[in-house]
Amino acid sequence: MRYNVAQLLKEPMGATRGYQVEEEFTGPQRIADAVRGPLNLVRIHHGVLVRARLDARSSLICGRCLDSFTRTSVLFIEEEFFPTVDLHTGRKLPPPAEGEGALLIDAGHTLDLTEVLRQYLLTDAPMKPLCRSGCPGLCPVCGINLNRERCGCSAGRVDPRWGALAGLLSLARS
């Protein structure tokens, strides 16, 4: 997701460029399956402001049953990018006051949104992804996926180390 912003950097503050993002990602380093939505680039006095509302589709692994599933999310992106080279003179510009976390436009005047998108997707992803809220997961004894079939294992079998506590539970029920 790279955009050449050389012409936009030549224009006055407030100039905009609008794009319709439709990206499919493949390969081992993919950050999502697909991303779609409007993207606006706005010229600001010290760089370019990126605003986007992107619908992302990602493949995740369920934290209970280990099946893969598709999750959709909406990302609202608003970030500032700063040029590293003066467009008119070609001289290298000093780094912005924001420091190391600043997003930069490279020497070829290309703005790359890939890392920003990756960070937004990571922030939006659940810590423990579930294929559905009531996912029963895997049987702790035989490992069968309980979403697909029932197993013949004894669900009431208690680890002998917890036997004393199980006895207290039966007393509480009576």
Secondary structure by P-SEA (a helix, b strand, c coil): cccccccccccccccccccbbbbbbbcccccccccbbbbbbbbcccbbbbbbbbbbbbbbbbccccbbbbbbbbbbccbbbbbcccccccccccccccccccccccccccccaaaaaaaaaaaacccccccccccccccccccccccccccccccccccccaaaaaaaaaaaac
